[in-house]
Amino acid sequence: MRIEEYARDLAEPEAEGPAEAPSAESAEAVAAYAICMNAINFGSGWWPTIHKRPGLSGYGTMAAGLEERFEAEGPWQPEQLRALDAVAVAGVLDQDPEHPLMAQFAAALRDVGEHLAEEHGGRYLGVVEAADSIPTLAATFAGWDSFADVSTYEGRRVPFFKRAQIAAADLALTGIAPAADLDRLTLFADNLVPHVLRLDGVLEFDDDLVARIEAEQPLVHGAPEEVEIRACAVHAVELLVAAHGATTATAVDNALWHRGAGARYKARPRHRAPCTAY
């Protein structure tokens, strides 16, 4: 499919803009959820092996568990984050504490607690207040171990920073962080958006790679084909943004991610790569 045609088709779902800023009383809690949720917004390579809530995806299951915990007890404070282990996280998310994701989630949240305590006065909003732009905010998260996402391709570093950018975008779209330069973010490269772009004819994969994906053979995170899938999706979205002329990569990502929940896309396997990047 031609980029221009596809961009026109995406025009309607992309009208979403920043919300009004939450009240001063609730802003800290909103920031806490955005930061903690995105710190553990990975695991798609393991989704077939986790316990999902009825009608919810892997991501939806994790998000629901965290949201319920925050509603019942409030956000974790830095000292609570620093004390989390796999058992505690599994209890919040209703998962098996022996599942490898639980220890990884706990490590990511402990790292958030360390940065909050050591660099931002123990406040989630302190992270936002220390950044003068959305790219700076994303770069702050990208420097934390909990948001690390850099691959290597033919000897070159390829920074994707999927979750660091989502965290910054979420804080902007909830009205907490200024959104004037939201357009400077790239696609939040995962395994769903490339899947949608492939099935819609925007991306074309090698036949052997398609066969491996269709056979549900996991890819190795950082392997050339896995890096290429993510990088080509980033490039395709930049072309879509340019062809559209009045949107952002964040908006296109949102439209394609929601499109991926459709039956046509869920009926075909997407690539899986167990990792902490997405």
Backbone hydrogen bonds in HBPLUS format (Angstrom, degrees):
<---DONOR---> <-ACCEPTOR-->    atom                        ^
c    i                          cat <-CA-CA->   ^        H-A-AA   ^      H-
h    n   atom  resd res      DA  || num        DHA   H-A  angle D-A-AA Bond
n    s   type  num  typ     dist DA aas  dist angle  dist       angle   num
A0006-TYR N   A0002-ARG O   3.07 MM   4  6.31 165.3  2.09 156.5 160.8     1
A0007-ALA N   A0003-ILE O   2.84 MM   4  6.01 156.7  1.90 154.1 160.7     2
A0008-ARG N   A0004-GLU O   3.15 MM   4  6.39 154.2  2.22 144.8 150.4     3
A0009-ASP N   A0005-GLU O   3.19 MM   4  6.47 149.7  2.29 142.6 150.8     4
A0010-LEU N   A0006-TYR O   3.19 MM   4  6.50 129.7  2.46 139.8 152.6     5
A0010-LEU N   A0007-ALA O   3.11 MM   3  5.16 137.3  2.30  97.0 108.8     6
A0011-ALA N   A0008-ARG O   3.16 MM   3  5.24 163.0  2.19 105.9 111.1     7
A0014-GLU N   A0011-ALA O   3.37 MM   3  5.74 161.8  2.40 112.6 117.7     8
A0019-ALA N   A0173-LEU O   2.90 MM 154  5.67 156.1  1.96 124.2 131.6     9
A0026-SER N   A0023-SER O   3.07 MM   3  5.34 127.4  2.36 102.0 115.0    10
A0027-ALA N   A0023-SER O   2.88 MM   4  5.88 135.6  2.08 155.6 168.4    11
A0029-ALA N   A0026-SER O   3.08 MM   3  5.32 117.2  2.49 103.4 118.2    12
A0030-VAL N   A0026-SER O   2.97 MM   4  6.25 158.0  2.02 157.9 164.9    13
A0031-ALA N   A0027-ALA O   2.89 MM   4  6.07 164.1  1.92 153.2 157.4    14
A0032-ALA N   A0028-GLU O   2.89 MM   4  6.03 150.8  1.97 140.6 149.4    15
A0033-TYR N   A0029-ALA O   3.03 MM   4  6.28 159.4  2.07 148.0 151.9    16
A0034-ALA N   A0030-VAL O   3.09 MM   4  6.34 167.8  2.11 151.3 154.5    17
A0035-ILE N   A0031-ALA O   2.97 MM   4  6.11 162.7  2.00 153.2 157.5    18
A0036-CYS N   A0032-ALA O   2.88 MM   4  5.94 170.1  1.89 154.4 157.7    19
A0037-MET N   A0033-TYR O   2.81 MM   4  5.64 160.9  1.85 147.5 154.2    20
A0038-ASN N   A0034-ALA O   3.22 MM   4  6.10 157.1  2.28 132.1 138.6    21
A0039-ALA N   A0035-ILE O   2.95 MM   4  6.07 136.6  2.14 139.8 152.0    22
A0040-ILE N   A0037-MET O   3.21 MM   3  5.45 138.1  2.40  99.2 109.9    23
A0041-ASN N   A0038-ASN O   3.28 MM   3  4.52 168.3  2.29  92.7  95.1    24
A0046-TRP N   A0043-GLY O   2.74 MM   3  5.30 154.6  1.80 119.0 127.7    25
A0047-TRP N   A0044-SER O   3.30 MM   3  5.00 154.2  2.37  94.8 102.3    26
A0049-THR N   A0046-TRP O   2.76 MM   3  5.53 160.5  1.79 133.1 139.7    27
A0050-ILE N   A0047-TRP O   3.30 MM   3  5.44 166.9  2.32 110.5 114.1    28
A0056-LEU N   A0053-ARG O   3.00 MM   3  5.39 166.3  2.02 137.6 137.0    29
A0061-THR N   A0057-SER O   2.86 MM   4  5.99 148.8  1.96 143.8 151.6    30
A0062-MET N   A0058-GLY O   3.13 MM   4  6.46 161.3  2.17 152.2 155.9    31
A0063-ALA N   A0059-TYR O   2.87 MM   4  6.09 165.8  1.89 160.3 164.8    32
A0064-ALA N   A0060-GLY O   2.93 MM   4  5.97 155.8  1.99 142.4 148.8    33
A0065-GLY N   A0061-THR O   3.15 MM   4  6.36 160.1  2.19 145.6 150.5    34
A0066-LEU N   A0062-MET O   3.06 MM   4  6.30 162.7  2.09 151.3 155.6    35
A0067-GLU N   A0063-ALA O   2.89 MM   4  6.01 163.1  1.92 149.9 155.3    36
A0068-GLU N   A0064-ALA O   2.99 MM   4  6.12 161.1  2.02 149.2 153.8    37
A0069-ARG N   A0065-GLY O   3.13 MM   4  6.30 153.1  2.20 142.1 149.2    38
A0070-PHE N   A0066-LEU O   2.99 MM   4  6.25 160.8  2.02 154.6 159.2    39
A0071-GLU N   A0067-GLU O   2.92 MM   4  6.12 156.7  1.97 149.9 156.6    40
A0072-ALA N   A0068-GLU O   3.01 MM   4  6.09 151.9  2.09 143.3 150.3    41
A0073-GLU N   A0069-ARG O   2.91 MM   4  5.94 160.9  1.94 151.6 156.7    42
A0074-GLY N   A0070-PHE O   2.71 MM   4  4.26 138.0  1.89 120.8 127.9    43
A0080-GLN N   A0077-GLN O   2.85 MM   3  5.20 124.6  2.16 109.6 125.1    44
A0081-LEU N   A0077-GLN O   2.92 MM   4  6.25 157.6  1.98 159.1 166.5    45
A0082-ARG N   A0078-PRO O   2.95 MM   4  6.18 160.2  1.99 152.2 157.2    46
A0083-ALA N   A0080-GLN O   3.16 MM   3  5.23 144.7  2.29  98.8 109.1    47
A0084-LEU N   A0081-LEU O   3.18 MM   3  5.40 166.3  2.20 110.9 115.1    48
A0089-VAL N   A0085-ASP O   3.08 MM   4  6.35 168.2  2.10 160.4 163.7    49
A0090-ALA N   A0086-ALA O   2.90 MM   4  5.94 161.1  1.93 146.6 152.6    50
A0091-GLY N   A0087-VAL O   3.03 MM   4  6.22 146.8  2.15 142.5 151.1    51
A0092-VAL N   A0088-ALA O   3.23 MM   4  6.58 148.4  2.34 144.0 151.3    52
A0092-VAL N   A0089-VAL O   3.10 MM   3  5.18 120.0  2.48  97.5 111.8    53
A0093-LEU N   A0089-VAL O   3.00 MM   4  6.26 156.6  2.05 153.1 159.9    54
A0094-ASP N   A0090-ALA O   2.73 MM   4  5.48 112.7  2.19 141.0 154.4    55
A0095-GLN N   A0090-ALA O   2.98 MM   5  4.73 159.0  2.03 129.9 136.8    56
A0099-HIS N   A0096-ASP O   2.94 MM   3  5.48 163.3  1.97 118.8 124.4    57
A0102-MET N   A0099-HIS O   3.00 MM   3  5.77 142.6  2.14 123.9 132.2    58
A0104-GLN N   A0100-PRO O   3.39 MM   4  6.61 158.2  2.45 145.2 151.4    59
A0105-PHE N   A0101-LEU O   2.72 MM   4  5.93 159.7  1.76 158.3 163.6    60
A0106-ALA N   A0102-MET O   2.97 MM   4  6.12 162.1  2.00 145.4 150.6    61
A0107-ALA N   A0103-ALA O   2.99 MM   4  6.18 156.1  2.05 142.7 148.8    62
A0108-ALA N   A0104-GLN O   3.01 MM   4  6.24 156.7  2.07 147.1 153.2    63
A0109-LEU N   A0105-PHE O   2.96 MM   4  6.24 161.5  1.99 155.4 160.1    64
A0110-ARG N   A0106-ALA O   2.89 MM   4  6.09 153.2  1.96 148.8 156.6    65
A0111-ASP N   A0107-ALA O   3.07 MM   4  6.26 152.0  2.15 142.4 149.6    66
A0112-VAL N   A0108-ALA O   3.10 MM   4  6.47 150.8  2.18 144.2 151.9    67
A0113-GLY N   A0109-LEU O   3.02 MM   4  6.32 160.6  2.06 148.4 153.0    68
A0114-GLU N   A0110-ARG O   2.96 MM   4  6.31 150.2  2.05 148.1 156.1    69
A0115-HIS N   A0111-ASP O   3.09 MM   4  6.39 163.7  2.11 154.1 156.8    70
A0116-LEU N   A0112-VAL O   2.92 MM   4  6.15 162.7  1.95 157.5 162.7    71
A0117-ALA N   A0113-GLY O   2.99 MM   4  6.06 165.6  2.01 147.8 151.9    72
A0118-GLU N   A0114-GLU O   2.88 MM   4  5.91 164.2  1.91 152.6 157.4    73
A0119-GLU N   A0115-HIS O   2.91 MM   4  5.43 152.0  1.99 139.5 145.6    74
A0120-HIS N   A0116-LEU O   3.14 MM   4  4.85 145.3  2.26 117.8 125.9    75
A0122-GLY N   A0116-LEU O   2.73 MM   6  4.65 156.2  1.78 139.0 130.5    76
A0123-ARG N   A0120-HIS O   3.04 MM   3  5.80 167.7  2.05 124.8 128.8    77
A0126-GLY N   A0123-ARG O   3.16 MM   3  5.06 136.8  2.36  90.6 102.9    78
A0127-VAL N   A0124-TYR O   3.12 MM   3  5.78 149.5  2.21 114.8 121.4    79
A0129-GLU N   A0125-LEU O   2.93 MM   4  6.20 166.3  1.95 159.3 163.1    80
A0130-ALA N   A0126-GLY O   3.16 MM   4  6.16 134.1  2.38 135.0 144.5    81
A0131-ALA N   A0128-VAL O   3.12 MM   3  5.51 163.0  2.15 113.2 118.5    82
A0137-LEU N   A0133-SER O   2.95 MM   4  6.19 152.3  2.03 144.8 152.8    83
A0138-ALA N   A0134-ILE O   2.86 MM   4  6.13 163.0  1.89 157.3 161.6    84
A0139-ALA N   A0135-PRO O   2.84 MM   4  6.02 152.5  1.91 143.7 151.8    85
A0140-THR N   A0136-THR O   2.92 MM   4  6.17 142.3  2.06 141.7 151.6    86
A0141-PHE N   A0137-LEU O   3.19 MM   4  6.59 163.8  2.21 154.1 155.5    87
A0142-ALA N   A0138-ALA O   2.87 MM   4  6.09 157.5  1.92 147.9 155.4    88
A0143-GLY N   A0139-ALA O   3.18 MM   4  6.32 129.3  2.45 137.4 147.2    89
A0143-GLY N   A0140-THR O   3.16 MM   3  5.42 143.5  2.30 103.0 113.0    90
A0144-TRP N   A0141-PHE O   2.91 MM   3  5.40 166.1  1.93 119.5 124.0    91
A0147-PHE N   A0144-TRP O   3.10 MM   3  5.53 156.8  2.15 111.7 118.5    92
A0148-ALA N   A0145-ASP O   3.28 MM   3  5.07 170.5  2.29 104.7 107.3    93
A0160-PHE N   A0149-ASP O   3.09 MM  11  5.83 156.7  2.14 155.5 162.8    94
A0161-PHE N   A0149-ASP O   3.25 MM  12  4.87 169.7  2.26 136.5 139.2    95
A0151-SER N   A0158-VAL O   2.92 MM   7  5.00 165.8  1.94 141.5 137.3    96
A0158-VAL N   A0151-SER O   2.65 MM   7  5.00 164.1  1.67 152.9 150.3    97
A0153-TYR N   A0156-ARG O   2.77 MM   3  5.14 160.4  1.81 148.5 154.3    98
A0156-ARG N   A0153-TYR O   2.92 MM   3  5.14 164.3  1.95 113.8 118.7    99
A0165-GLN N   A0161-PHE O   3.06 MM   4  6.12 160.4  2.10 150.0 154.6   100
A0166-ILE N   A0162-LYS O   3.07 MM   4  6.36 153.8  2.14 143.5 151.4   101
A0167-ALA N   A0163-ARG O   2.94 MM   4  6.07 163.2  1.97 148.1 152.1   102
A0168-ALA N   A0164-ALA O   3.22 MM   4  6.45 161.2  2.25 143.0 147.5   103
A0169-ALA N   A0165-GLN O   2.84 MM   4  6.06 162.5  1.87 151.9 157.4   104
A0170-ASP N   A0166-ILE O   2.72 MM   4  5.88 163.4  1.75 157.7 161.9   105
A0171-LEU N   A0167-ALA O   3.07 MM   4  6.25 157.2  2.12 145.4 151.2   106
A0172-ALA N   A0168-ALA O   3.04 MM   4  6.31 141.2  2.20 141.1 152.0   107
A0172-ALA N   A0169-ALA O   3.09 MM   3  5.00 122.0  2.44  92.3 107.4   108
A0173-LEU N   A0169-ALA O   2.78 MM   4  6.01 165.2  1.80 158.3 162.2   109
A0174-THR N   A0170-ASP O   2.97 MM   4  6.07 133.0  2.20 142.5 152.9   110
A0176-ILE N   A0171-LEU O   2.94 MM   5  5.32 129.1  2.21 162.9 178.0   111
A0177-ALA N   A0171-LEU O   2.88 MM   6  5.39 159.6  1.92 123.7 124.4   112
A0175-GLY N   A0172-ALA O   2.97 MM   3  5.19 157.0  2.02 107.9 114.7   113
A0182-LEU N   A0179-ALA O   3.17 MM   3  5.19 157.4  2.22 119.4 115.1   114
A0184-ARG N   A0181-ASP O   3.09 MM   3  5.71 166.8  2.10 117.5 120.6   115
A0185-LEU N   A0182-LEU O   3.26 MM   3  5.97 169.8  2.27 121.5 122.6   116
A0195-HIS N   A0192-LEU O   3.05 MM   3  5.00 116.1  2.47  95.7 111.9   117
A0196-VAL N   A0192-LEU O   2.92 MM   4  6.28 157.0  1.98 157.5 163.4   118
A0197-LEU N   A0193-VAL O   2.93 MM   4  6.17 167.8  1.95 157.2 160.5   119
A0198-ARG N   A0194-PRO O   2.86 MM   4  6.03 145.3  1.98 141.9 151.2   120
A0199-LEU N   A0195-HIS O   2.98 MM   4  6.24 170.7  1.99 154.8 156.6   121
A0200-ASP N   A0196-VAL O   2.92 MM   4  6.03 141.7  2.07 146.9 157.8   122
A0202-VAL N   A0197-LEU O   2.81 MM   5  5.06 141.1  1.96 163.8 164.7   123
A0203-LEU N   A0197-LEU O   3.12 MM   6  5.52 160.7  2.15 113.1 115.2   124
A0201-GLY N   A0198-ARG O   3.04 MM   3  5.18 160.7  2.07 106.8 112.4   125
A0209-LEU N   A0206-ASP O   3.04 MM   3  5.23 117.8  2.44 100.8 116.1   126
A0210-VAL N   A0206-ASP O   2.93 MM   4  6.27 159.9  1.97 158.0 164.2   127
A0211-ALA N   A0207-ASP O   2.95 MM   4  6.20 157.0  2.00 147.9 154.2   128
A0212-ARG N   A0208-ASP O   3.07 MM   4  6.36 151.7  2.15 142.8 149.7   129
A0213-ILE N   A0209-LEU O   2.94 MM   4  6.23 160.2  1.98 152.8 158.3   130
A0214-GLU N   A0210-VAL O   2.78 MM   4  5.97 167.6  1.80 157.8 161.4   131
A0215-ALA N   A0211-ALA O   2.96 MM   4  6.04 141.2  2.11 138.2 148.4   132
A0217-GLN N   A0212-ARG O   2.99 MM   5  5.41 173.7  1.99 161.8 160.1   133
A0216-GLU N   A0213-ILE O   2.86 MM   3  4.94 155.0  1.93 106.5 113.4   134
A0219-LEU N   A0272-ARG O   2.68 MM  53  5.95 164.3  1.70 171.3 171.6   135
A0223-ALA N   A0220-VAL O   2.97 MM   3  5.40 162.7  2.00 133.6 135.2   136
A0226-GLU N   A0223-ALA O   2.97 MM   3  5.36 123.3  2.30 110.1 125.0   137
A0227-VAL N   A0223-ALA O   3.04 MM   4  6.31 162.3  2.07 164.1 169.8   138
A0228-GLU N   A0224-PRO O   2.90 MM   4  6.06 160.0  1.94 151.8 158.0   139
A0229-ILE N   A0225-GLU O   3.03 MM   4  6.17 153.2  2.10 139.4 145.6   140
A0230-ARG N   A0226-GLU O   3.31 MM   4  6.57 166.6  2.33 147.4 149.4   141
A0231-ALA N   A0227-VAL O   2.86 MM   4  6.02 169.5  1.87 158.0 161.6   142
A0232-CYS N   A0228-GLU O   2.82 MM   4  5.77 164.5  1.84 150.4 154.7   143
A0233-ALA N   A0229-ILE O   3.17 MM   4  6.27 148.2  2.28 138.7 147.0   144
A0234-VAL N   A0230-ARG O   3.03 MM   4  6.37 154.7  2.10 148.3 154.9   145
A0235-HIS N   A0231-ALA O   2.99 MM   4  6.30 162.4  2.03 151.1 155.3   146
A0236-ALA N   A0232-CYS O   2.85 MM   4  6.01 161.0  1.89 146.7 152.3   147
A0237-VAL N   A0233-ALA O   3.00 MM   4  6.18 159.1  2.04 149.7 154.5   148
A0238-GLU N   A0234-VAL O   3.08 MM   4  6.37 152.4  2.16 146.5 154.2   149
A0239-LEU N   A0235-HIS O   3.03 MM   4  6.37 151.8  2.12 149.8 157.4   150
A0240-LEU N   A0236-ALA O   2.92 MM   4  6.26 149.3  2.02 144.7 153.8   151
A0241-VAL N   A0237-VAL O   2.85 MM   4  6.11 157.6  1.90 151.8 157.2   152
A0242-ALA N   A0238-GLU O   3.04 MM   4  6.25 161.4  2.07 145.3 150.1   153
A0243-ALA N   A0239-LEU O   2.89 MM   4  6.07 153.9  1.96 145.5 153.0   154
A0244-HIS N   A0240-LEU O   2.84 MM   4  5.97 152.1  1.92 147.9 155.4   155
A0245-GLY N   A0241-VAL O   2.96 MM   4  6.07 172.3  1.96 153.7 155.9   156
A0252-VAL N   A0248-THR O   3.03 MM   4  6.34 162.1  2.06 151.9 156.9   157
A0253-ASP N   A0249-ALA O   2.83 MM   4  5.92 162.7  1.86 148.8 154.0   158
A0254-ASN N   A0250-THR O   3.02 MM   4  6.23 159.6  2.07 144.1 149.5   159
A0255-ALA N   A0251-ALA O   2.99 MM   4  6.25 158.4  2.03 149.3 154.6   160
A0256-LEU N   A0252-VAL O   2.92 MM   4  6.13 166.9  1.93 158.6 161.6   161
A0257-TRP N   A0253-ASP O   2.80 MM   4  5.86 160.0  1.84 154.9 161.1   162
A0258-HIS N   A0254-ASN O   3.10 MM   4  6.22 162.2  2.13 145.2 149.4   163
A0259-ARG N   A0255-ALA O   2.98 MM   4  6.13 148.2  2.08 139.3 149.1   164
A0260-GLY N   A0256-LEU O   2.95 MM   4  6.15 143.6  2.09 142.5 151.4   165
A0261-ALA N   A0258-HIS O   3.11 MM   3  5.49 163.2  2.14 109.8 115.1   166
A0262-GLY N   A0259-ARG O   2.98 MM   3  5.72 166.4  2.00 125.0 128.4   167
A0265-TYR N   A0262-GLY O   3.14 MM   3  5.61 127.9  2.42 108.9 120.7   168
A0266-LYS N   A0262-GLY O   3.04 MM   4  6.27 156.4  2.09 154.3 161.9   169
A0267-ALA N   A0263-ALA O   2.99 MM   4  5.95 133.8  2.21 144.5 153.9   170
A0268-ARG N   A0265-TYR O   3.43 MM   3  5.75 159.0  2.48 104.1 109.7   171
